[in-house]
Amino acid sequence: MKIRGILFDLDGTLIDTIDLIIQAFEHSFAVCLNKKMPRAELVKYFGLPLRSAMENYVDKNQVETLCAVYREFNLKYHDELIKPFSGVKETLSVLQQRGIKMAVVTSKKVPMAKRGLQCMGLETYIEAVIGCDICQHHKPHPEPMEKALSALKLKAEECLCIGDSPFDLQSGQAAGCYGTVAVSYTSFDWQEMLDEGNPTYILKEMPDLIKIIDDLNNKH
């Protein structure tokens, strides 16, 4: 078998957290800066750790306050605002039955990532969660993906990396993954996703992943 593992991004890939993230950003800018940010501006830095994203909008001396307000909102409304993506749970169940190991590689901290997985009933399928709090470098750097490979005890060439942002795919490519997969339901500008992420495969919906893996594994 060629493909033995999948490295998934979390937000926007396995769980629909778009409303939560957008509202948390909007709330932070409204409370701290009395400012309304256009959605297109907010989406630009999805996939980066919160602090790194905030540094694109404000002076460094304002970042800490913004992050604190964001986290407070996120904590309060997380369970209420996140939603499942169609077919995700069913797909992970099929992959697990076929012996595919799965990890989540996220720019969130591990406890919040695990909370999201539990809310959606996905935690039993995921063998490792790599968050920004256990990495020195963040996506697009290869370190988070390399940590996931190590946790799954797999080689990069045995794994696919799946995400909704160019940072996810760039991290997977830098780590040497066999291929990268972009979800077409991303909030990112699609042309930017293609140009900067350069995905090997595209998923219209998560169940499409089963056919991609089957096709690859039947070739070998």
C-alpha positions in Angstrom: 0.0 0.0 0.0 1.4 3.4 -1.0 -0.7 5.8 1.0 -0.8 4.9 4.7 -1.5 8.2 6.4 -3.3 11.5 6.1 -2.3 14.8 7.6 -5.4 17.0 7.9 -5.7 20.7 8.7 -8.6 21.3 11.1 -10.4 24.6 10.7 -12.1 24.9 7.3 -11.0 21.4 6.3 -12.5 18.9 8.8 -14.7 21.3 10.8 -16.6 24.4 9.6 -15.3 27.1 11.9 -15.6 29.9 9.4 -18.5 31.7 11.2 -16.7 31.4 14.6 -13.4 32.7 13.3 -14.9 35.6 11.4 -17.1 36.7 14.3 -14.2 36.4 16.7 -12.0 38.6 14.5 -14.9 41.1 14.0 -15.6 41.2 17.7 -11.9 41.8 18.5 -11.5 44.7 16.1 -14.8 46.3 17.2 -13.9 46.1 20.9 -10.2 47.0 20.7 -10.0 49.3 17.7 -13.6 50.4 17.1 -13.0 49.2 13.5 -14.9 47.0 11.0 -12.7 44.7 8.9 -13.9 43.5 5.5 -14.3 39.7 5.3 -11.8 39.5 2.4 -9.2 41.0 4.6 -9.9 38.6 7.5 -9.8 35.5 5.3 -6.3 36.3 4.0 -4.5 35.0 7.0 -6.6 32.0 7.9 -4.4 29.1 8.7 -1.7 31.1 10.5 -1.4 31.1 14.3 -3.5 33.8 15.8 -0.6 36.0 16.9 0.9 35.8 13.4 -2.4 36.7 11.8 -3.0 39.7 14.1 0.5 41.1 13.4 -0.7 41.7 9.8 -3.3 44.1 11.1 -1.9 46.1 14.0 1.3 47.3 15.7 3.0 44.7 17.8 2.1 46.5 21.1 -1.7 45.9 20.3 -1.4 42.2 19.3 -1.6 40.8 22.9 -4.8 42.7 23.7 -6.5 41.7 20.4 -5.5 38.0 20.9 -6.9 38.0 24.5 -10.3 39.4 23.3 -10.4 37.0 20.4 -9.7 34.0 22.6 -12.3 35.0 25.2 -14.9 35.2 22.4 -13.7 32.0 20.8 -13.9 30.1 24.1 -17.4 31.4 24.9 -19.0 30.7 21.5 -16.9 27.8 20.1 -19.3 24.9 20.7 -22.3 27.0 19.6 -20.8 28.3 16.3 -18.8 25.4 14.8 -20.6 23.1 12.3 -19.8 19.8 10.6 -18.8 19.5 7.0 -20.9 17.1 4.9 -19.3 13.6 4.7 -16.3 14.2 6.9 -17.2 11.7 9.7 -18.2 9.0 7.2 -15.0 9.5 5.3 -12.8 9.3 8.3 -14.6 6.1 9.4 -14.0 4.4 6.0 -10.3 5.4 6.1 -9.9 4.1 9.6 -11.5 0.8 8.6 -8.9 0.6 5.7 -6.0 1.0 8.1 -5.2 4.6 7.2 -3.6 6.5 10.1 -4.8 10.1 10.5 -3.4 13.2 12.3 -4.5 16.8 12.6 -2.0 19.6 12.0 -3.4 22.9 13.1 -2.4 26.5 13.9 -4.7 26.2 16.9 -3.4 25.1 20.3 -3.9 21.4 21.1 -6.6 21.7 23.8 -8.9 23.8 21.5 -8.3 21.5 18.6 -9.2 18.5 20.6 -12.3 20.2 21.9 -13.4 20.8 18.3 -12.8 17.2 17.3 -14.8 16.0 20.3 -17.7 18.4 19.5 -18.0 16.9 16.0 -17.4 13.3 17.2 -14.2 13.0 15.2 -11.7 12.4 18.0 -11.8 8.5 17.7 -10.4 8.7 14.2 -7.4 11.0 14.9 -4.3 9.4 16.3 -2.3 12.6 16.8 -3.0 16.4 17.2 -0.2 18.8 16.4 -0.9 22.4 17.4 1.0 25.7 17.4 1.7 25.3 21.1 4.0 22.3 20.5 5.9 23.6 17.5 8.7 26.2 17.3 7.8 26.9 13.7 4.4 27.0 12.1 2.9 26.3 8.7 4.1 26.9 6.0 7.3 25.6 7.7 7.6 21.8 7.5 8.0 21.3 11.3 4.3 20.7 12.2 3.9 18.1 9.4 7.2 16.4 10.4 5.9 16.2 14.0 2.7 14.5 12.8 4.7 12.1 10.6 6.8 11.2 13.6 3.7 10.7 15.8 2.1 8.4 13.2 5.5 6.6 12.7 5.1 7.1 8.9 7.4 8.4 6.1 6.4 11.6 4.3 6.1 9.7 1.0 3.4 7.5 2.5 1.2 10.4 3.4 -1.1 13.0 1.8 -1.5 16.5 3.3 -5.0 18.0 3.1 -6.0 21.6 3.8 -8.0 24.7 2.9 -5.1 27.2 2.8 -1.9 27.6 0.8 0.0 27.4 4.2 -1.2 23.9 4.8 -0.1 22.6 1.4 3.2 24.5 1.4 4.0 22.8 4.8 3.1 19.4 3.4 5.2 20.0 0.3 8.2 21.2 2.4 7.9 18.1 4.6 8.1 15.9 1.5 4.5 14.5 1.5 3.6 12.2 -1.5 0.9 14.7 -2.5 -1.2 17.7 -1.3 -4.9 18.0 -1.5 -6.9 21.3 -1.5 -10.6 21.4 -0.5 -12.6 23.4 -2.9 -14.9 24.6 -0.2 -12.2 26.9 1.2 -12.8 30.5 2.1 -9.5 31.5 0.5 -9.4 33.1 -2.9 -9.4 30.0 -5.1 -6.9 31.3 -7.7 -4.5 32.2 -4.8 -5.0 28.7 -3.4 -4.0 27.1 -6.8 -1.1 29.5 -7.5 0.4 29.5 -4.0 -0.7 26.1 -2.7 -0.1 24.2 -6.0 -2.2 21.2 -4.9 -1.7 17.7 -6.4 -5.4 16.9 -6.0 -8.6 18.9 -5.4 -11.6 17.7 -3.3 -15.1 19.0 -4.0 -16.2 17.2 -0.8 -14.4 15.0 1.7 -15.8 11.6 0.4 -13.8 12.2 -2.8 -10.7 11.5 -0.8 -11.6 7.8 -0.6 -11.4 7.5 -4.4 -8.1 9.4 -4.6 -6.5 7.0 -2.1 -8.0 3.9 -3.7 -6.7 4.9 -7.1 -3.3 5.6 -5.7 -3.1 2.4 -3.7 -4.4 0.2 -6.5 -1.6 1.5 -8.8 1.0 0.0 -6.5 
